[in-house]
Amino acid sequence: MHILFLSRWYPYPADNGSKIRIANLLQGLSQRHQVSLLSFYDPRQGEPDHRMLKTLCQEVQTVPWQPFHPQSWRARLGYFSTIPRAYLDMYSEEMERRIRAILNRSQVDLVIASQIDMAAYATVFSGIPAIFEEVETGVFLDRIAQAGSRTARLRHRLTWLKHRRYLASLLKHFRACTVVSDQERRILERELAIGKRVEVIPNCVDLNLFPPESSRPQPYSLVFTGSLTYQPNYQAIIWFLQEIFPRVLRQVPSTRFVITGDHGNLPLPSLEGVTLTGLVADVRPYLSGAWCSVVPLKTGGGTRLKILEAMAMRTPVVTTSKGAEGLEMESGVHGFIVDQPQGFAEMILELFRSPALRQQIAANAYSFVQRRYNWETVMPRFLELVEATVREDQQAVAVSQQVEHPRMDGD
């Protein structure tokens, strides 16, 4: 069958969580179906090289991404629109034209729209079976809960109400949707009562990329993998550097902390022992070389690919309840979940002191990922959703035709 996959992110190089997810979905889909990819790309990085993706997709097209400009005329009109300002401003007529052109010249059996940025084009492919891939809602409710003032809480609540109404209008055009965790599924069903299939397809890792070779972690070393230009990551690192790392340094002054990813020249507390690598081609050597991976997130949604990657590299993780949200990890078995600065620091120090504990947690975590968050295990569930969506639509069409043109006796 022919699938049109619409992507906000050009998935190669796969250097953030969204790109990694999309790249793996394309890999799985291409094993059984023909896939056409229509994707945005960042024009600041130049026109992408399609050679890698063309080994998976029969067709690859790209459209330059335009970020949200709050002062644009369309964004200003958004104050008076039922569509949130950002989506109104970022809507691309060129993307709409490309979608229409593909649909007009070829038979498309299914459209997969990745994230709300691509679901925004739902009216363009309305009538064709479609899946809304990775619906996200929890982050909006988090902002309301964590607002620092009544005014901020009211503002975030109004934003969520507008977003919820817009999301409900989009979901009408889709036969099914996916979310990354059971918690996101519960929120979606509670807040929108959509009455259609919602499949949990968590973020996963490809364990074939994490061979069971022996690593050589450096004692008293910590790592955080993630771009600081993503606000929840930046907030997490500020909290860690202000509240947790100094407590660790007081006990073990030789501790080293490496932060990978784009730091965007954002201001950080000045502490010894901190290294900013910037973007790296491969985070695996940094993970395998660290004694412990820290994920001190306080906000954000979804499941944390950075945690799964660390577990796949057999590097123990210390995180928060928010960081572990969406993962069925058990604290003290697969890693450690601690929300208070003192407890967070103490858990790091305990791992420093006990190589045996580190080894046991690392082994448990790897088995956990192997069972529950391995693309090899989860991909069949996604493919079943894809194929069932088309099959059910075809059956509905056949029934409709029989009703309109019933078979007469003697035919």
N, C-alpha and C positions, 0 to 999 in steps of 0.2 A: 504494500500500500504506500501511497505517497503522502508524506507529512511535511507541512510547512511549519518550521520552527522559527518563532520570532523572539529575538534576544535583545535586551537592553545592553548587554555586555558582549563585546567581541571576545570569544572565549580563549584565544591564544595570543600571547602566552597566558597560561592559567595562573595569574599571580594574585588573585584574591578569591574569597570564598564563593562568590557568585559565579565567577568564571570557572572555577574548579567544578562546581556542581553542573553547570551547563555543559562543559566539556565531557563529563562522564555520562550525562544523559544522551548527548549526541553519539557517543561511543556505543552505548547500549542500543539505541534506536537503529543505528546504521547496520547492526548485525542482522536485522530482520526486515528492515523497511528502507525505502528510498526517502531521503531527507533533503529538503531544500532549506537552507539557512538564510534568513534575512535579519541582519544585525546592525545595530548602531556601533560606531567606533569613535574613539577620541581623536579628533583631528589634530590635536596638539602632538600626538605621537606619530602622525603621518599615516598614509594609507596602509592598511595591514596587508601582510603577505598571506595569501589564501592557500598556499601549497599544502600546508598541514591539514587544514580543514577539508580540502578537496579529496583527501583520502577517506573521509567519512561521509561527505555530503555530495550529492550529484550536482548541486548548484550552491554557490555562495555569493551573496550580494551584501553590500554595506552602505550605510547612510551616515553622514557625520552627525554626532550627538551635539545638541545645543543645550547647555546647562540653564538652569532657572535664573532669570534676570528679574528680580523683584520690582524694578522700576520700569519695566517695559509696559507698553500700552495694554498688551494682553494680560499681563499680570495685574495691572490696575483694574481691568474689567472683571478680573476674577473675584473682586470684593462683592460684585453684584451677581455672580454666577453660582449655580449649584455645583459646578465643577471646581475642585480645589485649585487655587491660583497656580501652583507649581505645574500641575498637569495641563492646565489650559495654556500656560506659556510655553511649555516644552513640546507640545504637540507638533509633529512634523508632517507637513503636507507632502514632502518628498517620500517619507516612509509610507504614507497612505497610498500614494501613486504606485509605489513599488509593490505593495501588497495586491492592489487591484490588478496590476499587470500580470503578476504570477497567476492569480486566480482566473484571469480571462484567457490565458494561453495554455493552461494545463489543468488536468483533473487533480484536485487536491482532496484527499479523503479525510484529513484531519488537520486542524491548526492547533499548535501548542504555543500559547502566549506566556512567556516567562516573566513573572513579576507584573506588578500593576502598570509599569511604564508601557508594556506591550499589550496588556489587556485593554488599555485605553483606546485601542484601534478595533475593539470588538464589533462596532457597527459596520465596519468595512467587510468583515468576513461573517457577518450574521447569516445564519441559515446553514453554514457548514459546521459539522461536528467540531467542537473545540474544547480544549482543556486549559484552564487557568492554572499555570504551574507556579507554585510557591506564593500562596496568598499569605500576607502578613498583617496581623492586627494588634498583637500584644504590645508592640512598641508604643502605640498611641496611648494605650491604657497605662503603661508604665509612666509616661510623661505626666499624666494627670496625677497619679499616685505620688510621684516624686517632686511635684511642683513645690517651690519654696515659699509661695505666697498664695493668698486667696485669688489675687488678680491673675497670676500665672496659671493657677488651677482652672479658672474660668476660661482663660484663653485656650488652654490645651483641650478642655472639654468641648468648646465650640468647634475647634479644629477636628476633633474626633467625630463629632456629629455630622459635620460636612463630609468628612472622608467616608464615614459609614454609609451615608446616603449615596455617595458616588459609587462606592464599592458594590452596594446592592444593585445599582442600575447596571453595572458591568456584568455582574454574575448571572444576570438573566440570559446573557448570550452564550453561556457555557454549559456543556452537558455535565461536567465534573470539574473538580479542582483538587489541588494537592497543597498540603501544608508540611512543615518540617518536624512537627512534634504533636503529641497528643494534647498538650496544653493549647497550642494554636488551634487545633481542631475544636476543642471545647469552647474556646472564645468565639470562634467563627460561628459555630452552631448556636451558641447562646445569644450573641449580639445581632446576628442577621437572620437566623432561622431559615437558612437558604433552601432546605428541603431537597438537596441533591447529593450525589456521592462526593464525599470528602475523603481522600486517601492520604494517610501519613507516609510521606517519602522523606525520611530524615537525610540530613547531610551525612555523607559517608566518605570513606577513603578507599582507594584502590590498594589493597594490601600487596599486590604484585609490585608496587613501587616502594615498598618498605621491607626489603629482604631481611631475613632473620640473621644478619651478620652481626658479629659481636661489636658493640660500640665501646668507646673509651671515654666515658664522661669524666670531666674534670671536677675534682672535689671543690666544694664551696662556689659553685657556679650556677647562675640562674638565667633563664631566657624567657622573653616574651616575644611572640611572633604576631605581627599585625601592624597595619598602617595607623599612625597617630592622626592622620587626617580624617579618620572615622571617629566621630565625637565620643562614642562610648569607650573606644580604646584609649583616647587621650585622657578622658576623665579617670579611667582605671589606672593609668600610669601615674597621673598626678597623685591620686590617693595612695598608691603603692609607695611612691618615692617620698611622700610626706609622712605617712603614718606607719608603714611597715618596714621598708628597707632600712631606715635608721636603727630600728630595734634589732634587726639581724646584724648590722654592722657593729653594734655595740658588743655583741657576743663573739662574732667572727669578722674582724676587721678586713680580712683578706678576701671577703666575698666579692665576686664579680657578677655584674648583671648586664646582659646583652639584650638590646631591643632591636629587632629586625623590622623592616618595612619603612615606608615613606614617613619621615617625621615632620615634613612640611615646614621646617624651621620654626615650629611652635615652641614657645617658652616652656622650659622644664626646670624644676628645682636643681640647683647645682650640687651634685654629690659625687664624691670619688667612687670609682669602681663601676661607673655606668658607661657603656659603650653603645653608640648609635651606629648601626651598620648602614642605614638607608636600605633601599630596595636590594634584595638579593635574588639571584637566579634560582636558588634552591635552599629551602629552610631546613632540610633534613640534616645536614652536617651540624647546624647550630643546635637542633634539638637533641641529636645523639651525643653531642659534646657537652651538654648541660647536665648537672646533677638533678635539676628540678625545673619544670616549666611552671610559671606562675600566670594565672588568668584572673586578675582581680577585678572583674567587671561588676559594675553597679547598675548599669542600664543596658538597654538593647534587647533584641529578640532573636528568635531562631535557635538553632543548635550550633555549638561552637566548633567549627572545623579545626581551629587551633588546638583544642583539647584532644580531638580524635587523632590528629597528626602526631601529637606528642605521645599519646598512648601507643600508636602504631610503631613509633620509634623506641618504645620501651623506656620512655622518660616519664617519671612520676609527675603528676599534676596536683598543684594546690590551687584551688579556685574558690569562688563564692557561690552562694545559692543562685544568684543571677547568672553567673558563669555556667553553672551546671544545669540551668533550666533547659528543659527539652531533652536532656540526656537521662537515661535511667541508671546513672552511676550511683553506687553506694559508697558513702564516705567511710574511709578506713579500709575499704576493700579494693576499689578501683582507682582511688585517688583520695584527696582530702577536700572537704567542703567546709570552709570557715569564713564567717562574716565579720568577725571582730579583728582589728589590727593586731592585738597582742596574740590572739590564738593563731592567726595566719602566720605571724613571725615564728611562733613556737613550733608550728608544724614543719616549716622549712628547716629550722634548726634540728628537729628530731630526725629528719631525713639526712641531714649532714652527719649526724652522730651515728646513724645506724645503716651501714651498707646492706645488711640483711633485710631490713624493712624496705629499703629502696628496691631491692631485687624482687621481693615478694609482690609489692604493689605494682611494679612494672609488668610482671608476668600476668597478674590478674587483669590488668588493664588491657593488655594485648589480646587475651582470650575474650574479653568483653567486646572489644571492637570487632574481632573476628566473627563473633556470633551475631551481633546486632547492628553494626555500623560499617559493614563491608559491602561495597557496591556489587560484588559477586552474589551476595545473599539478597540484597534489596532490589536490584534491577529487575528480576523476574516479576516482582509485584508492580513495578511501574509499567512494564510492557503489557502485563495483563490488563491494567487500567486502560492503556492506550487502545488495545485491540478490542476490549469489551465496549468501549465508548463508540467505536465505529460499528461494531457488530450490532449493538442495540439500536443505533440509528438506522442501519439498513433494515433491520426487522420492523421498526416502526414505519418506515417508508413502504415496505411490502404490505403490511397490514392496511395502511391508508389506501394503497392502490386497490386492494381487494374490496374495500368498502366502497370506493368510488366506482369500481368496475366489477361488480360481482359476477361470478361465473354462472351462466344460465344453463339449465338442463338441455342436454343435446349438444352443447359446445364440444 
